[in-house]
Amino acid sequence: MTKNFDYYNTLLVQSVGSKTGPIAPTVVPSAAYGYADAQEAEGIFAGEVNKPLYARVGNPTNGKLEGIVAKMEGGFGAIATASGMGALAMVTTAMLKAGDEVLCIGGFFGGTYTLVNETLKRFGISNTFCEVDDFTHIEAKLKEGVKMVLMESVGNPSLRLPDIKRIADLCNTYETLLVVDNTATPLLVRPLELGADIVVHSSTKNMSGHSAALGGIAVFRAVKAEGDKLHNEKYADLHKIVNKTGEKAFIPICKKRAIRDVGMTANAFGSFLTMLGLETLSLRVERVNKSVARVAQILEENLPEGIEVNHPSLSKSEDHARYLSDFADGCGPLLTVDCGTQERAFTFLNALNMATLTANIGDNRTLALHMQSTIYSDFDDKTRKFLGVTEGLIRVSIGLEDPEEIAKDFLQAAEAL
Ligand SMILES: *Cc1c(COP(=O)(O)O)cnc(C)c1O
């Protein structure tokens, strides 16, 4: 069961602020750290002494953020990264090698799509994409031995809602790692409780809200002493670390196989700003998710012919039943508006007064962007179709403003068409 917003309001403010000394989190900007003596240096490098080694592999400010987000997601530990893409790059490069295959479920955020389809492919890691509800295909691929399943808690911008529990059960049956990108739905969905192994976030989005800090984070479950899927033969190249480090193994796997060698580490000031955002995350998520449904409803009732709003809270949505059953508190800040053609989408966007035109989502302000001419401009028609990007599609991320005013702005812009 998802914990309620009151639970998170208490957890987040209480864990970000300290009771004594400086209340706000302390920023430790030092890149390097002195060791007390040669023996301590040896212990720190062996992972036996818990003190900072060098900022590329960890920093006390990042450490505080990691502890809070691990608790928020019901995880065992976390690693903060330079960006959301940094978190995805860390997890995939740490866990995969040439010859492995990733199963990608649903339509992806543009950067994640090109990470798997271009970058990982260049290093010999192949992929297969399948629709969120194509369980026959999903199970066949798991049986074949894919090494990792990657999915988003909510399709961006397709707004398809996956059955995370059912997919996680399948991944657990076939002992396959499941990574869920929970960027759009912090507090609303807890993938680790549903059976996922790793949760990633772009903290740039909802977690911060203020557009002041680029960041990402990956959260891990504890590794079981017996019967853990990481003990499966297909993860043989990880066994040395798993056998040595036990329940915390996901952390050294990512630190030694990605962070140390590639350096997608978070910086202290970014982590500090992310924590300032986290303090109010629960208040903001609750408000925004009520507002999204309200704006969607007003637009559904009042938009003229030829312009369509889409959101899973609307009864016409193909995922409405799953929205009611699995996303009871909402499915994030996004809705989409389809104007039919690019020309009409541009006219509509240019007539908006309130929305900021930008590539971000999950901001405190309402944002809007035409998809095909921006994030998806490099993609061919077939890929765009699979990702749910139609020619006239505008993605909207609802902010903290008065939902009645947001809807009014969209309705007046529709009059320009
Ligand atoms: C923005 C985003 C990312 C990438 O995060 P950055 O912080 O921009 O690197 C990954 N996944 C989703 C769903 C996103 O919205």
The ligand as a Gaussian input file, in Angstrom:
#p B3LYP/6-31G(d) Opt

LIG

0 1
 C       14.059000      14.131000     -17.318000
 C       13.947000      12.671000     -17.243000
 C       15.092000      11.853000     -17.228000
 C       16.483000      12.445000     -17.331000
 O       16.803000      13.233000     -16.246000
 P       17.865000      14.462000     -16.299000
 O       17.934000      14.893000     -14.876000
 O       17.312000      15.484000     -17.223000
 O       19.137000      13.864000     -16.804000
 C       14.920000      10.499000     -17.128000
 N       13.692000       9.937000     -17.057000
 C       12.577000      10.687000     -17.074000
 C       11.246000      10.015000     -16.988000
 C       12.657000      12.067000     -17.172000
 O       11.541000      12.807000     -17.189000

